[in-house]
Amino acid sequence: MKAVVYTRYGPPDVLRLTDVQTPVPKDDEVLVQVHAVSLNATDWEVLRGKPLYSRIMGPFRPRHHILGSDIAGRVEAAGRNATRFGPGQDVFADIFSYMGGFAEYVCVPETALAPKPGGMTYEEAAALPQAGAIALQGIQDKGQVQPGQKVLINGAGGGSGMYAIQLAKLNGAEVTGVDNAEKLEFMRSLGADHVIDYTRDDFTRNGRTYDLILDLAAHRPAFAYKGSLMPGGRYLYVGGSVATLLQVLLIGPVIGRAEGKKIRLLAVRQGAQHLAPIVDLCQAGKLATVIDRRYRLNEVPEALRYLGEGHAKGKVVVIPE
Ligand SMILES: NC(=O)c1ccc[n+]([C@@H]2O[C@H](COP(=O)([O-])OP(=O)(O)OC[C@H]3O[C@@H](n4cnc5c(N)ncnc54)[C@H](OP(=O)(O)O)[C@@H]3O)[C@@H](O)[C@H]2O)c1
């Protein structure tokens, strides 16, 4: 089968489209023919080995040689003990712990799979797992957004932000989206009431305060967020610099405690099987999936560069066949 392979951290040029052995499912796995795989910031991070936390599975060389984690496709074969899914079934999954989606076929433990939701295309299903989980848990489960609240989403023009803006609006919030100038109109089109170009304005210095800050691109000292939270407000770190992450973990719990402010890490629970509420909203037509661009397998380096250089508005999808 064809796959996009790399053996050392680096820019997209280290990726090669090559022929590799089609994997054979272990007892608890199924073999999936990949019909669509969506890109996430995590692919870009694990490609380059930056930030440092992306090397957790392989400090010097990548542990997995084929990237790609959010897949949708059709089961081709099942291992001896895999009984929930059989050949011909359409499925989707977040396989971040295993990777391998930038290929024609991938073996997946069947516990990581969920049936592809009815009425959704492969592309839409592949767009959902990681970005949908971040939005669902950041806005609803941990963010607990209530009608009338003020929500700021930093890095809102990418994949997770696309769902997070819409979900916050559905929950009745007043939403501010922050991203680069290229994405301001896109964030408005998703429902953002206010938009900020982070290359011109620093939202932590404009005097405005929020009930929830969902930070998909955290690069400030943890203390900087305290002044932008209302009393009782919460800040959730999703992704960004290691320095900010360490500060959030070490001193976040004490910053602003007297005013009931919470500064915390959102450790996202992964897995397509946790996505039922957001799948329902997509199927009901209340939540839109915007696919910015589609690429072929041989164009994965270009696709990752497009995402990594910050041009993607919504999701970028690779169609292997
Ligand atoms: N906590 C967890 O358990 C967990 C799990 C999975 C993923 N993650 C993290 O979740 C994050 C979000 O992923 P995603 O897929 O939504 O990424 P994405 O599609 O790349 O979107 C991130 C957006 O942030 C923007 N951005 C970059 N620097 C910024 C800044 N300083 N201020 C404001 N916006 C900025 C980017 O645009 P430009 O680059 O053009 O400016 C981009 O539009 C990633 O960092 C990933 O590592 C966390």
The ligand as a MOL file (V3000), in Angstrom:
LIG
                    3D

  0  0  0     0  0            999 V3000
M  V30 BEGIN CTAB
M  V30 COUNTS 48 52 0 0 0
M  V30 BEGIN ATOM
M  V30 1 N -4.9070 19.4430 25.8370 0
M  V30 2 C -5.0980 18.3480 25.1150 0
M  V30 3 O -5.4220 17.2760 25.6550 0
M  V30 4 C -4.9550 18.4240 23.6100 0
M  V30 5 C -5.3460 17.3510 22.8000 0
M  V30 6 C -5.2260 17.4800 21.4260 0
M  V30 7 C -4.7210 18.6650 20.8680 0
M  V30 8 N -4.3240 19.6770 21.6900 0 CHG=1
M  V30 9 C -3.8340 20.9710 21.1710 0
M  V30 10 O -4.9350 21.7170 20.7090 0
M  V30 11 C -4.4300 22.8320 19.9600 0
M  V30 12 C -5.4380 23.3180 18.9080 0
M  V30 13 O -5.5390 22.4750 17.8480 0
M  V30 14 P -6.2650 22.8330 16.4510 0
M  V30 15 O -6.3030 21.5230 15.7300 0
M  V30 16 O -7.4940 23.6230 16.6390 0 CHG=-1
M  V30 17 O -5.1500 23.7720 15.7830 0
M  V30 18 P -5.2220 24.6700 14.4540 0
M  V30 19 O -6.2580 24.1680 13.5180 0
M  V30 20 O -3.8190 24.7970 13.9570 0
M  V30 21 O -5.7090 26.0590 15.0520 0
M  V30 22 C -4.9240 26.8420 15.9350 0
M  V30 23 C -5.1210 28.2980 15.5390 0
M  V30 24 O -4.4020 29.1420 16.4390 0
M  V30 25 C -3.8340 30.2130 15.6790 0
M  V30 26 N -2.7450 30.8270 16.4480 0
M  V30 27 C -1.4150 30.5520 16.4200 0
M  V30 28 N -0.7560 31.3340 17.2880 0
M  V30 29 C -1.6810 32.1260 17.8710 0
M  V30 30 C -1.6110 33.1380 18.8650 0
M  V30 31 N -0.4500 33.4980 19.4210 0
M  V30 32 N -2.7590 33.7290 19.2510 0
M  V30 33 C -3.9440 33.3750 18.6940 0
M  V30 34 N -4.0750 32.4330 17.7420 0
M  V30 35 C -2.9490 31.8040 17.3420 0
M  V30 36 C -3.4010 29.5260 14.4080 0
M  V30 37 O -3.2560 30.4320 13.3290 0
M  V30 38 P -1.7960 31.0270 12.8960 0
M  V30 39 O -0.7590 29.9880 13.1880 0
M  V30 40 O -1.9490 31.3520 11.4840 0
M  V30 41 O -1.6100 32.2810 13.6070 0
M  V30 42 C -4.6080 28.6140 14.1460 0
M  V30 43 O -5.6220 29.2700 13.4360 0
M  V30 44 C -3.0670 22.3670 19.4560 0
M  V30 45 O -2.0860 23.1760 20.0440 0
M  V30 46 C -2.9130 20.9370 19.9810 0
M  V30 47 O -1.6010 20.6330 20.3900 0
M  V30 48 C -4.4580 19.5710 23.0370 0
M  V30 END ATOM
M  V30 BEGIN BOND
M  V30 1 1 1 2
M  V30 2 2 2 3
M  V30 3 1 2 4
M  V30 4 1 4 5
M  V30 5 2 4 48
M  V30 6 2 5 6
M  V30 7 1 6 7
M  V30 8 2 7 8
M  V30 9 1 8 9
M  V30 10 1 8 48
M  V30 11 1 9 10
M  V30 12 1 9 46
M  V30 13 1 10 11
M  V30 14 1 11 12
M  V30 15 1 11 44
M  V30 16 1 12 13
M  V30 17 1 13 14
M  V30 18 2 14 15
M  V30 19 1 14 16
M  V30 20 1 14 17
M  V30 21 1 17 18
M  V30 22 2 18 19
M  V30 23 1 18 20
M  V30 24 1 18 21
M  V30 25 1 21 22
M  V30 26 1 22 23
M  V30 27 1 23 24
M  V30 28 1 23 42
M  V30 29 1 24 25
M  V30 30 1 25 26
M  V30 31 1 25 36
M  V30 32 1 26 27
M  V30 33 1 26 35
M  V30 34 2 27 28
M  V30 35 1 28 29
M  V30 36 1 29 30
M  V30 37 2 29 35
M  V30 38 1 30 31
M  V30 39 2 30 32
M  V30 40 1 32 33
M  V30 41 2 33 34
M  V30 42 1 34 35
M  V30 43 1 36 37
M  V30 44 1 36 42
M  V30 45 1 37 38
M  V30 46 2 38 39
M  V30 47 1 38 40
M  V30 48 1 38 41
M  V30 49 1 42 43
M  V30 50 1 44 45
M  V30 51 1 44 46
M  V30 52 1 46 47
M  V30 END BOND
M  V30 END CTAB
M  END
